[in-house]
């Protein structure tokens, strides 16, 4: 899955351990949940870390929900669930990888 490179302009806050925002492991980096979206460090600035396109998670029988045991992260108008180093979001009867 490809990520969009969209710089988050005018972002004076420096994310890091203990900054108060949820750390979200994402492949080879850490995203920070902030105001309903996710930021990642990139070349001295912060990018929005959003998938480009739709990637269904194949063969995912586990149903995420309030008490499923996976961490919930608000992401725009929905909730993602942290699972095995990536985020799952409900979409049209299946789970997408974010």
N, C-alpha and C positions, 0 to 999 in steps of 0.2 A: 504494500500500500504506500502510496506517495503522500507526502505531507505538503500542504501549501506553505509557501514562505511569505508570510504577511507580518511585517514588523508591527509591533504594538507601540505606536508613537506616544510620546509624552507619558512615559511610565517611570516615574521617579523612584518607586519602591524597588529595592533590591531583594529579590527572593533568596532564600537559603534556609538551612536548618534553623528552626526556632523563629522564623519570621511571622508565624501565625497563620499561614495558609497551608492547606492540605497538600502534602507531597504525593505525587502520583507517578509511580514508576511507569515508564513508557519506552520500551525497547532499550536503547543505549543511553537514555537520558532521563531526567526527572522533570515532570511538568509540575506547575503550581496552580491549584484551583483558586481563582481570584475573580470575584464578581460574576460568577456563572460561566467563565471561560477559562482556558488553560494557557499558561505561559511557559515558555522554555527559553533558556539562555542560548544565544546564538551570536557569535562574533561581536561581543561587546554591547549587545542590545537584547531586548526581549521580543520573541516572536509569539504570535498566536499559534498554538499547536493543534491544528485541526486536520482531519483526514481529507484528502482530495478524492472524492468518489465514494462509492458504496462497497463495503467488504463484509459480506455475511460470514459469520463464524459457523463453519460447517460442523455438524455432529455435536451440537451443544445441547445436551438433554437437561442440564441443570436449569431450574427456573429461579431467577433472581427475584428478590423481593425484600420487604422490611426486615425479616428475620433469617435471611439465607446464610448469614455469616460472612458475606463479602462487604467491604467498605463501600459506602454510597458517596458519590460526588455529584453535586449539582452542576449541570452542564447545559447552559442555555435554558430551554424550555422543558428539559427532561432530566432524568437521573441516570448516570452511568454507574456501573458496578466494577470495582477493581477486582480482576481475576487473572491470576497467573501472569502478572506483569503487563497487562493491557486492560483496556476498558471495554465493557460490554454495554450496549444500549439496545433496548427493545425496538424492533422495527418490523412491521407487517408480519407478525407471527413468528419471527426468528430473532436472533441476537446478532447485532453488528459488532465487528471489532473496530475500536477507535484507537 
